[in-house]
Every structure is written in C-alpha cells, then in structure tokens.
Amino acid sequence: MNISIKENLGKPLTPAELGKLLGISASTVRRHYRRFGGVEVASGTYRFFENIVMEKIDANLRQAFEESTMEGSSNRSQESERTSISGRQPEKLPRRRSMGGRKTEGNDGEADQGRHGL
C-alpha cells in the first residue's frame, strides 16, 4: 500500500500561503510553525501540510471550547451558590485609614493592632 505524501498529508503550503489562508503574516506563521504542525525542511525554510494544519486548528478550537464551557459552568454554579445560601449581597467591610504595615498610636496610647490583633 503506497500512499503518496500529498494524499496522506494534503497539499504542501508555504508560510506565505498559510498566512494568507489564516489572515496573518508569513512571519507570524514562521514564528509559530510548531503550533501549525510545520516542518523545517532547511534552516529557516518551513512547509505545512493542509491536513496537519486542519488537525492542529481543530484540536485548538476543541480545547478552547472545552475550557470556555468549563469556566462558564463553574462561574454559574458559584453565583447560584452565593445567592441560594445567603440570599443577600455580601457585606462591605469598613475602610481603614491606612494601608497597614505600621502600627499607629490609638487614643488610649496603645498601638493599634487592627482587626486581627497583630
């Protein structure tokens, strides 16, 4: 069974041809040649094959879709848990006079230990 490279991998593309198809510059394609399944055939000379590029793009789209659906579902569940547990908005903490770090003298002459007693 002798399958030619063109039949198996698809049409070979140069960085300029792939860039034109994707709407990006040839230099961007060369810089990220591994992402698109490119092969460096000589020093600084890259070739891409249609079928491999399509597989890489499909895998990238699938991963992005899975990540976005996972993020969306976790955000929705967290929001619903917040409202179902308390049923009210979170309470705002009082503003501090300073950003912290230094202890200040209070009215009674003792150092202000803050809300954590430190």
N, CA, C and O atoms as a GROMACS GRO file, in nm:
protein
  472
    1MET      N    1   0.084  -0.117   0.000
    1MET     CA    2   0.000   0.000   0.000
    1MET      C    3   0.089   0.124   0.000
    1MET      O    4   0.146   0.160   0.103
    2ASN      N    5   0.102   0.187  -0.112
    2ASN     CA    6   0.190   0.301  -0.127
    2ASN      C    7   0.106   0.429  -0.142
    2ASN      O    8   0.060   0.462  -0.251
    3ILE      N    9   0.088   0.499  -0.031
    3ILE     CA   10   0.011   0.623  -0.032
    3ILE      C   11   0.108   0.738  -0.044
    3ILE      O   12   0.206   0.746   0.031
    4SER      N   13   0.082   0.828  -0.136
    4SER     CA   14   0.173   0.940  -0.154
    4SER      C   15   0.157   1.040  -0.040
    4SER      O   16   0.055   1.042   0.030
    5ILE      N   17   0.260   1.122  -0.022
    5ILE     CA   18   0.258   1.224   0.084
    5ILE      C   19   0.141   1.319   0.063
    5ILE      O   20   0.073   1.356   0.158
    6LYS      N   21   0.119   1.359  -0.060
    6LYS     CA   22   0.012   1.454  -0.090
    6LYS      C   23  -0.126   1.397  -0.055
    6LYS      O   24  -0.212   1.468  -0.004
    7GLU      N   25  -0.147   1.268  -0.082
    7GLU     CA   26  -0.274   1.205  -0.050
    7GLU      C   27  -0.292   1.193   0.101
    7GLU      O   28  -0.403   1.209   0.152
    8ASN      N   29  -0.185   1.165   0.173
    8ASN     CA   30  -0.190   1.143   0.316
    8ASN      C   31  -0.194   1.274   0.396
    8ASN      O   32  -0.276   1.290   0.486
    9LEU      N   33  -0.107   1.368   0.362
    9LEU     CA   34  -0.092   1.489   0.440
    9LEU      C   35  -0.163   1.611   0.381
    9LEU      O   36  -0.182   1.711   0.449
   10GLY      N   37  -0.201   1.602   0.256
   10GLY     CA   38  -0.263   1.715   0.190
   10GLY      C   39  -0.161   1.798   0.115
   10GLY      O   40  -0.043   1.764   0.111
   11LYS      N   41  -0.207   1.906   0.058
   11LYS     CA   42  -0.122   1.994  -0.022
   11LYS      C   43  -0.018   2.063   0.066
   11LYS      O   44  -0.052   2.114   0.173
   12PRO      N   45   0.108   2.066   0.022
   12PRO     CA   46   0.209   2.141   0.098
   12PRO      C   47   0.188   2.291   0.080
   12PRO      O   48   0.154   2.338  -0.029
   13LEU      N   49   0.209   2.365   0.189
   13LEU     CA   50   0.189   2.510   0.188
   13LEU      C   51   0.314   2.581   0.238
   13LEU      O   52   0.384   2.531   0.326
   14THR      N   53   0.341   2.696   0.182
   14THR     CA   54   0.449   2.780   0.232
   14THR      C   55   0.393   2.867   0.345
   14THR      O   56   0.271   2.877   0.360
   15PRO      N   57   0.479   2.930   0.425
   15PRO     CA   58   0.430   3.020   0.529
   15PRO      C   59   0.344   3.134   0.472
   15PRO      O   60   0.247   3.176   0.535
   16ALA      N   61   0.380   3.183   0.354
   16ALA     CA   62   0.302   3.291   0.292
   16ALA      C   63   0.162   3.242   0.255
   16ALA      O   64   0.063   3.313   0.276
   17GLU      N   65   0.153   3.121   0.200
   17GLU     CA   66   0.022   3.066   0.162
   17GLU      C   67  -0.064   3.039   0.285
   17GLU      O   68  -0.184   3.070   0.285
   18LEU      N   69  -0.004   2.983   0.389
   18LEU     CA   70  -0.081   2.956   0.511
   18LEU      C   71  -0.123   3.085   0.579
   18LEU      O   72  -0.235   3.096   0.629
   19GLY      N   73  -0.033   3.182   0.580
   19GLY     CA   74  -0.066   3.311   0.639
   19GLY      C   75  -0.183   3.377   0.567
   19GLY      O   76  -0.270   3.436   0.631
   20LYS      N   77  -0.184   3.367   0.436
   20LYS     CA   78  -0.294   3.425   0.357
   20LYS      C   79  -0.426   3.355   0.390
   20LYS      O   80  -0.530   3.420   0.402
   21LEU      N   81  -0.422   3.223   0.404
   21LEU     CA   82  -0.544   3.147   0.439
   21LEU      C   83  -0.597   3.185   0.577
   21LEU      O   84  -0.718   3.196   0.598
   22LEU      N   85  -0.505   3.206   0.672
   22LEU     CA   86  -0.543   3.234   0.811
   22LEU      C   87  -0.560   3.384   0.840
   22LEU      O   88  -0.611   3.422   0.945
   23GLY      N   89  -0.516   3.467   0.747
   23GLY     CA   90  -0.528   3.611   0.768
   23GLY      C   91  -0.422   3.666   0.862
   23GLY      O   92  -0.446   3.764   0.933
   24ILE      N   93  -0.305   3.603   0.861
   24ILE     CA   94  -0.193   3.650   0.944
   24ILE      C   95  -0.069   3.661   0.855
   24ILE      O   96  -0.068   3.611   0.743
   25SER      N   97   0.033   3.725   0.906
   25SER     CA   98   0.154   3.743   0.825
   25SER      C   99   0.235   3.614   0.818
   25SER      O  100   0.224   3.526   0.904
   26ALA      N  101   0.317   3.606   0.712
   26ALA     CA  102   0.404   3.490   0.696
   26ALA      C  103   0.506   3.482   0.809
   26ALA      O  104   0.545   3.373   0.850
   27SER      N  105   0.550   3.598   0.858
   27SER     CA  106   0.648   3.595   0.969
   27SER      C  107   0.585   3.538   1.096
   27SER      O  108   0.652   3.470   1.173
   28THR      N  109   0.457   3.566   1.119
   28THR     CA  110   0.387   3.508   1.235
   28THR      C  111   0.376   3.357   1.220
   28THR      O  112   0.393   3.283   1.316
   29VAL      N  113   0.347   3.312   1.099
   29VAL     CA  114   0.338   3.167   1.073
   29VAL      C  115   0.474   3.102   1.099
   29VAL      O  116   0.481   2.996   1.162
   30ARG      N  117   0.582   3.164   1.051
   30ARG     CA  118   0.715   3.107   1.074
   30ARG      C  119   0.751   3.105   1.222
   30ARG      O  120   0.809   3.009   1.272
   31ARG      N  121   0.715   3.212   1.293
   31ARG     CA  122   0.749   3.221   1.436
   31ARG      C  123   0.677   3.112   1.517
   31ARG      O  124   0.732   3.061   1.614
   32HIS      N  125   0.555   3.077   1.476
   32HIS     CA  126   0.475   2.978   1.550
   32HIS      C  127   0.455   2.850   1.467
   32HIS      O  128   0.349   2.788   1.474
   33TYR      N  129   0.557   2.813   1.390
   33TYR     CA  130   0.539   2.700   1.298
   33TYR      C  131   0.501   2.571   1.369
   33TYR      O  132   0.431   2.488   1.311
   34ARG      N  133   0.546   2.551   1.492
   34ARG     CA  134   0.513   2.427   1.563
   34ARG      C  135   0.364   2.419   1.596
   34ARG      O  136   0.305   2.311   1.592
   35ARG      N  137   0.304   2.533   1.627
   35ARG     CA  138   0.160   2.534   1.657
   35ARG      C  139   0.076   2.485   1.539
   35ARG      O  140  -0.030   2.426   1.558
   36PHE      N  141   0.126   2.512   1.417
   36PHE     CA  142   0.050   2.475   1.297
   36PHE      C  143   0.097   2.342   1.239
   36PHE      O  144   0.052   2.303   1.132
   37GLY      N  145   0.188   2.273   1.307
   37GLY     CA  146   0.236   2.144   1.260
   37GLY      C  147   0.336   2.156   1.146
   37GLY      O  148   0.349   2.066   1.064
   38GLY      N  149   0.406   2.267   1.142
   38GLY     CA  150   0.502   2.290   1.035
   38GLY      C  151   0.627   2.206   1.050
   38GLY      O  152   0.660   2.156   1.158
   39VAL      N  153   0.697   2.192   0.938
   39VAL     CA  154   0.821   2.116   0.933
   39VAL      C  155   0.929   2.208   0.879
   39VAL      O  156   0.910   2.274   0.777
   40GLU      N  157   1.042   2.213   0.947
   40GLU     CA  158   1.155   2.292   0.898
   40GLU      C  159   1.235   2.202   0.803
   40GLU      O  160   1.308   2.114   0.848
   41VAL      N  161   1.220   2.226   0.672
   41VAL     CA  162   1.284   2.140   0.573
   41VAL      C  163   1.429   2.178   0.549
   41VAL      O  164   1.510   2.093   0.508
   42ALA      N  165   1.464   2.301   0.574
   42ALA     CA  166   1.602   2.350   0.571
   42ALA      C  167   1.608   2.463   0.671
   42ALA      O  168   1.504   2.509   0.719
   43SER      N  169   1.726   2.508   0.703
   43SER     CA  170   1.740   2.614   0.803
   43SER      C  171   1.659   2.738   0.762
   43SER      O  172   1.691   2.804   0.663
   44GLY      N  173   1.554   2.767   0.839
   44GLY     CA  174   1.470   2.884   0.812
   44GLY      C  175   1.365   2.865   0.704
   44GLY      O  176   1.294   2.959   0.670
   45THR      N  177   1.354   2.745   0.648
   45THR     CA  178   1.255   2.716   0.544
   45THR      C  179   1.153   2.617   0.598
   45THR      O  180   1.187   2.506   0.639
   46TYR      N  181   1.028   2.658   0.597
   46TYR     CA  182   0.922   2.577   0.659
   46TYR      C  183   0.819   2.536   0.555
   46TYR      O  184   0.794   2.607   0.458
   47ARG      N  185   0.760   2.419   0.578
   47ARG     CA  186   0.649   2.372   0.497
   47ARG      C  187   0.539   2.323   0.591
   47ARG      O  188   0.565   2.271   0.699
   48PHE      N  189   0.418   2.340   0.546
   48PHE     CA  190   0.300   2.300   0.621
   48PHE      C  191   0.214   2.215   0.529
   48PHE      O  192   0.215   2.234   0.407
   49PHE      N  193   0.141   2.122   0.586
   49PHE     CA  194   0.054   2.036   0.508
   49PHE      C  195  -0.090   2.058   0.552
   49PHE      O  196  -0.121   2.065   0.672
   50GLU      N  197  -0.178   2.070   0.453
   50GLU     CA  198  -0.319   2.105   0.479
   50GLU      C  199  -0.383   2.021   0.589
   50GLU      O  200  -0.443   2.075   0.681
   51ASN      N  201  -0.371   1.891   0.579
   51ASN     CA  202  -0.439   1.802   0.674
   51ASN      C  203  -0.387   1.820   0.817
   51ASN      O  204  -0.465   1.817   0.912
   52ILE      N  205  -0.256   1.837   0.831
   52ILE     CA  206  -0.199   1.854   0.965
   52ILE      C  207  -0.240   1.990   1.023
   52ILE      O  208  -0.273   1.999   1.141
   53VAL      N  209  -0.239   2.094   0.940
   53VAL     CA  210  -0.282   2.226   0.986
   53VAL      C  211  -0.428   2.221   1.032
   53VAL      O  212  -0.462   2.277   1.136
   54MET      N  213  -0.513   2.154   0.955
   54MET     CA  214  -0.654   2.142   0.993
   54MET      C  215  -0.669   2.067   1.125
   54MET      O  216  -0.750   2.105   1.209
   55GLU      N  217  -0.592   1.961   1.144
   55GLU     CA  218  -0.597   1.886   1.270
   55GLU      C  219  -0.555   1.973   1.388
   55GLU      O  220  -0.618   1.970   1.493
   56LYS      N  221  -0.448   2.050   1.370
   56LYS     CA  222  -0.400   2.138   1.477
   56LYS      C  223  -0.503   2.244   1.512
   56LYS      O  224  -0.528   2.271   1.630
   57ILE      N  225  -0.562   2.304   1.411
   57ILE     CA  226  -0.663   2.408   1.435
   57ILE      C  227  -0.786   2.348   1.502
   57ILE      O  228  -0.840   2.408   1.595
   58ASP      N  229  -0.830   2.232   1.456
   58ASP     CA  230  -0.945   2.165   1.518
   58ASP      C  231  -0.918   2.133   1.665
   58ASP      O  232  -1.004   2.155   1.751
   59ALA      N  233  -0.797   2.081   1.695
   59ALA     CA  234  -0.763   2.048   1.833
   59ALA      C  235  -0.760   2.173   1.920
   59ALA      O  236  -0.806   2.171   2.034
   60ASN      N  237  -0.708   2.282   1.866
   60ASN     CA  238  -0.703   2.409   1.939
   60ASN      C  239  -0.843   2.463   1.965
   60ASN      O  240  -0.872   2.510   2.075
   61LEU      N  241  -0.930   2.455   1.866
   61LEU     CA  242  -1.068   2.500   1.883
   61LEU      C  243  -1.144   2.415   1.984
   61LEU      O  244  -1.219   2.467   2.066
   62ARG      N  245  -1.122   2.283   1.979
   62ARG     CA  246  -1.188   2.195   2.075
   62ARG      C  247  -1.144   2.226   2.217
   62ARG      O  248  -1.226   2.230   2.308
   63GLN      N  249  -1.013   2.247   2.236
   63GLN     CA  250  -0.961   2.278   2.368
   63GLN      C  251  -1.017   2.411   2.419
   63GLN      O  252  -1.057   2.421   2.535
   64ALA      N  253  -1.021   2.511   2.334
   64ALA     CA  254  -1.074   2.642   2.373
   64ALA      C  255  -1.222   2.631   2.408
   64ALA      O  256  -1.268   2.694   2.504
   65PHE      N  257  -1.296   2.552   2.332
   65PHE     CA  258  -1.439   2.534   2.359
   65PHE      C  259  -1.460   2.464   2.493
   65PHE      O  260  -1.546   2.504   2.572
   66GLU      N  261  -1.382   2.359   2.519
   66GLU     CA  262  -1.395   2.286   2.645
   66GLU      C  263  -1.361   2.375   2.763
   66GLU      O  264  -1.428   2.370   2.866
   67GLU      N  265  -1.256   2.456   2.750
   67GLU     CA  266  -1.218   2.546   2.859
   67GLU      C  267  -1.325   2.650   2.884
   67GLU      O  268  -1.355   2.682   2.999
   68SER      N  269  -1.384   2.703   2.776
   68SER     CA  270  -1.486   2.807   2.794
   68SER      C  271  -1.614   2.749   2.854
   68SER      O  272  -1.679   2.816   2.933
   69THR      N  273  -1.651   2.627   2.818
   69THR     CA  274  -1.771   2.569   2.877
   69THR      C  275  -1.748   2.532   3.022
   69THR      O  276  -1.839   2.541   3.104
   70MET      N  277  -1.624   2.488   3.056
   70MET     CA  278  -1.595   2.456   3.195
   70MET      C  279  -1.594   2.582   3.280
   70MET      O  280  -1.647   2.582   3.391
   71GLU      N  281  -1.535   2.690   3.229
   71GLU     CA  282  -1.531   2.815   3.304
   71GLU      C  283  -1.672   2.870   3.323
   71GLU      O  284  -1.707   2.915   3.432
   72GLY      N  285  -1.750   2.866   3.218
   72GLY     CA  286  -1.886   2.919   3.226
   72GLY      C  287  -1.972   2.843   3.324
   72GLY      O  288  -2.050   2.903   3.398
   73SER      N  289  -1.961   2.710   3.326
   73SER     CA  290  -2.043   2.631   3.416
   73SER      C  291  -2.000   2.651   3.560
   73SER      O  292  -2.085   2.654   3.650
   74SER      N  293  -1.869   2.664   3.585
   74SER     CA  294  -1.824   2.682   3.724
   74SER      C  295  -1.863   2.820   3.774
   74SER      O  296  -1.899   2.835   3.890
   75ASN      N  297  -1.856   2.923   3.688
   75ASN     CA  298  -1.896   3.057   3.730
   75ASN      C  299  -2.044   3.062   3.762
   75ASN      O  300  -2.085   3.123   3.861
   76ARG      N  301  -2.125   2.997   3.678
   76ARG     CA  302  -2.270   2.997   3.703
   76ARG      C  303  -2.304   2.924   3.832
   76ARG      O  304  -2.390   2.968   3.908
   77SER      N  305  -2.236   2.812   3.858
   77SER     CA  306  -2.267   2.737   3.980
   77SER      C  307  -2.222   2.814   4.103
   77SER      O  308  -2.290   2.810   4.205
   78GLN      N  309  -2.109   2.883   4.096
   78GLN     CA  310  -2.064   2.962   4.210
   78GLN      C  311  -2.160   3.077   4.237
   78GLN      O  312  -2.191   3.105   4.353
   79GLU      N  313  -2.208   3.142   4.132
   79GLU     CA  314  -2.302   3.253   4.150
   79GLU      C  315  -2.432   3.203   4.212
   79GLU      O  316  -2.488   3.268   4.300
   80SER      N  317  -2.481   3.089   4.164
   80SER     CA  318  -2.606   3.038   4.218
   80SER      C  319  -2.590   2.993   4.363
   80SER      O  320  -2.683   3.007   4.443
   81GLU      N  321  -2.472   2.939   4.398
   81GLU     CA  322  -2.448   2.900   4.537
   81GLU      C  323  -2.448   3.021   4.628
   81GLU      O  324  -2.502   3.017   4.739
   82ARG      N  325  -2.388   3.130   4.582
   82ARG     CA  326  -2.383   3.251   4.665
   82ARG      C  327  -2.523   3.304   4.695
   82ARG      O  328  -2.554   3.340   4.808
   83THR      N  329  -2.606   3.308   4.593
   83THR     CA  330  -2.739   3.365   4.616
   83THR      C  331  -2.829   3.266   4.688
   83THR      O  332  -2.915   3.308   4.766
   84SER      N  333  -2.811   3.136   4.665
   84SER     CA  334  -2.901   3.041   4.730
   84SER      C  335  -2.867   3.023   4.878
   84SER      O  336  -2.956   2.996   4.958
   85ILE      N  337  -2.740   3.038   4.916
   85ILE     CA  338  -2.703   3.020   5.056
   85ILE      C  339  -2.747   3.139   5.140
   85ILE      O  340  -2.814   3.123   5.242
   86SER      N  341  -2.710   3.259   5.097
   86SER     CA  342  -2.738   3.375   5.180
   86SER      C  343  -2.862   3.452   5.135
   86SER      O  344  -2.937   3.504   5.217
   87GLY      N  345  -2.882   3.460   5.004
   87GLY     CA  346  -2.995   3.535   4.953
   87GLY      C  347  -2.977   3.685   4.965
   87GLY      O  348  -3.073   3.760   4.945
   88ARG      N  349  -2.857   3.732   4.997
   88ARG     CA  350  -2.833   3.876   5.008
   88ARG      C  351  -2.693   3.908   4.958
   88ARG      O  352  -2.611   3.820   4.939
   89GLN      N  353  -2.668   4.036   4.938
   89GLN     CA  354  -2.540   4.084   4.891
   89GLN      C  355  -2.435   4.071   5.001
   89GLN      O  356  -2.469   4.084   5.119
   90PRO      N  357  -2.307   4.047   4.964
   90PRO     CA  358  -2.203   4.040   5.067
   90PRO      C  359  -2.187   4.174   5.138
   90PRO      O  360  -2.201   4.280   5.078
   91GLU      N  361  -2.157   4.165   5.265
   91GLU     CA  362  -2.143   4.284   5.349
   91GLU      C  363  -2.009   4.352   5.320
   91GLU      O  364  -1.906   4.285   5.308
   92LYS      N  365  -2.012   4.485   5.311
   92LYS     CA  366  -1.889   4.559   5.286
   92LYS      C  367  -1.818   4.584   5.418
   92LYS      O  368  -1.881   4.617   5.518
   93LEU      N  369  -1.685   4.567   5.417
   93LEU     CA  370  -1.605   4.592   5.536
   93LEU      C  371  -1.576   4.742   5.547
   93LEU      O  372  -1.568   4.811   5.445
   94PRO      N  373  -1.562   4.793   5.669
   94PRO     CA  374  -1.531   4.935   5.684
   94PRO      C  375  -1.393   4.966   5.629
   94PRO      O  376  -1.302   4.883   5.636
   95ARG      N  377  -1.376   5.087   5.573
   95ARG     CA  378  -1.249   5.127   5.516
   95ARG      C  379  -1.149   5.159   5.626
   95ARG      O  380  -1.185   5.217   5.729
   96ARG      N  381  -1.026   5.122   5.606
   96ARG     CA  382  -0.918   5.150   5.700
   96ARG      C  383  -0.859   5.287   5.668
   96ARG      O  384  -0.862   5.331   5.553
   97ARG      N  385  -0.806   5.352   5.769
   97ARG     CA  386  -0.744   5.483   5.748
   97ARG      C  387  -0.612   5.472   5.675
   97ARG      O  388  -0.575   5.563   5.600
   98SER      N  389  -0.540   5.364   5.694
   98SER     CA  390  -0.409   5.350   5.631
   98SER      C  391  -0.402   5.215   5.561
   98SER      O  392  -0.489   5.130   5.577
   99MET      N  393  -0.298   5.198   5.484
   99MET     CA  394  -0.279   5.073   5.410
   99MET      C  395  -0.217   4.964   5.496
   99MET      O  396  -0.206   4.850   5.450
  100GLY      N  397  -0.177   4.994   5.617
  100GLY     CA  398  -0.121   4.892   5.705
  100GLY      C  399   0.030   4.891   5.700
  100GLY      O  400   0.092   4.972   5.631
  101GLY      N  401   0.086   4.801   5.773
  101GLY     CA  402   0.231   4.788   5.778
  101GLY      C  403   0.290   4.855   5.900
  101GLY      O  404   0.380   4.799   5.963
  102ARG      N  405   0.244   4.973   5.935
  102ARG     CA  406   0.295   5.044   6.053
  102ARG      C  407   0.186   5.054   6.157
  102ARG      O  408   0.070   5.079   6.126
  103LYS      N  409   0.225   5.034   6.280
  103LYS     CA  410   0.128   5.047   6.387
  103LYS      C  411   0.117   5.194   6.426
  103LYS      O  412   0.217   5.265   6.434
  104THR      N  413  -0.004   5.238   6.449
  104THR     CA  414  -0.025   5.378   6.487
  104THR      C  415  -0.074   5.384   6.630
  104THR      O  416  -0.137   5.290   6.680
  105GLU      N  417  -0.047   5.494   6.696
  105GLU     CA  418  -0.092   5.512   6.833
  105GLU      C  419  -0.242   5.541   6.834
  105GLU      O  420  -0.288   5.628   6.761
  106GLY      N  421  -0.314   5.471   6.915
  106GLY     CA  422  -0.457   5.495   6.929
  106GLY      C  423  -0.484   5.602   7.034
  106GLY      O  424  -0.390   5.661   7.088
  107ASN      N  425  -0.609   5.626   7.064
  107ASN     CA  426  -0.647   5.727   7.162
  107ASN      C  427  -0.600   5.692   7.302
  107ASN      O  428  -0.573   5.782   7.383
  108ASP      N  429  -0.591   5.563   7.333
  108ASP     CA  430  -0.555   5.522   7.468
  108ASP      C  431  -0.405   5.499   7.485
  108ASP      O  432  -0.362   5.448   7.589
  109GLY      N  433  -0.324   5.536   7.384
  109GLY     CA  434  -0.179   5.526   7.397
  109GLY      C  435  -0.123   5.392   7.356
  109GLY      O  436   0.000   5.378   7.348
  110GLU      N  437  -0.208   5.290   7.329
  110GLU     CA  438  -0.160   5.159   7.287
  110GLU      C  439  -0.153   5.154   7.135
  110GLU      O  440  -0.223   5.227   7.066
  111ALA      N  441  -0.068   5.067   7.085
  111ALA     CA  442  -0.056   5.053   6.940
  111ALA      C  443  -0.184   4.990   6.886
  111ALA      O  444  -0.241   4.901   6.948
  112ASP      N  445  -0.228   5.040   6.770
  112ASP     CA  446  -0.348   4.985   6.705
  112ASP      C  447  -0.312   4.849   6.646
  112ASP      O  448  -0.225   4.840   6.560
  113GLN      N  449  -0.378   4.744   6.694
  113GLN     CA  450  -0.344   4.609   6.650
  113GLN      C  451  -0.426   4.565   6.531
  113GLN      O  452  -0.404   4.455   6.480
  114GLY      N  453  -0.519   4.644   6.485
  114GLY     CA  454  -0.600   4.606   6.370
  114GLY      C  455  -0.701   4.498   6.406
  114GLY      O  456  -0.711   4.457   6.522
  115ARG      N  457  -0.774   4.454   6.308
  115ARG     CA  458  -0.882   4.359   6.334
  115ARG      C  459  -0.833   4.219   6.363
  115ARG      O  460  -0.909   4.137   6.414
  116HIS      N  461  -0.707   4.188   6.331
  116HIS     CA  462  -0.654   4.054   6.357
  116HIS      C  463  -0.574   4.045   6.485
  116HIS      O  464  -0.526   3.938   6.521
  117GLY      N  465  -0.558   4.158   6.555
  117GLY     CA  466  -0.486   4.158   6.680
  117GLY      C  467  -0.336   4.142   6.668
  117GLY      O  468  -0.270   4.100   6.762
  118LEU      N  469  -0.282   4.176   6.552
  118LEU     CA  470  -0.136   4.162   6.531
  118LEU      C  471  -0.064   4.292   6.556
  118LEU      O  472   0.058   4.298   6.544
   0.00000   0.00000   0.00000
